[in-house]
Amino acid sequence: MRNFIDCWQFLFTNGGKPLVGKIEFCEANTTSLKTIYDVDGQELDNPIYVDGVTDYQVMLEGDYTARFYEYIGDGIMVGDTAPEHWKLFKTELLKGESETTVIEDGAII
């Protein structure tokens, strides 16, 4: 497994605001959710919710497509399933051969 993100690392939208939203981890090139793990190898809920930072160190195994959503609703974001409350702003293919996914200035490179 490899590290995707540490729980203390800030994430930002394309507009430079801290990301308030969620990240879905899917099978590569699909929208089917794939299992993610914490640093101890325990399964985490997918998607993870982000309020500038995550609550978890997320570990990945294999290839994934990460889908970053900004919350644009006006209620409680965790568990909100209304599609109109979420704005997809980035999709990133994460290949399994790297040891870690590097995030610089909130952007995955």
Sequence and secondary structure as in RCSB ss.txt:
>XXXX:A:sequence
MRNFIDCWQFLFTNGGKPLVGKIEFCEANTTSLKTIYDVDGQELDNPIYVDGVTDYQVMLEGDYTARFYEYIGDG
IMVGDTAPEHWKLFKTELLKGESETTVIEDGAII
>XXXX:A:secstr
 EEEE TT   B TTSSB EEEEEEEETTSSSB  EE TTS EE SSEEEESS SS EEE S EEEEEEEE  SS
  TT   GGGEEEEEEEEE TTSSB  EETTEE 
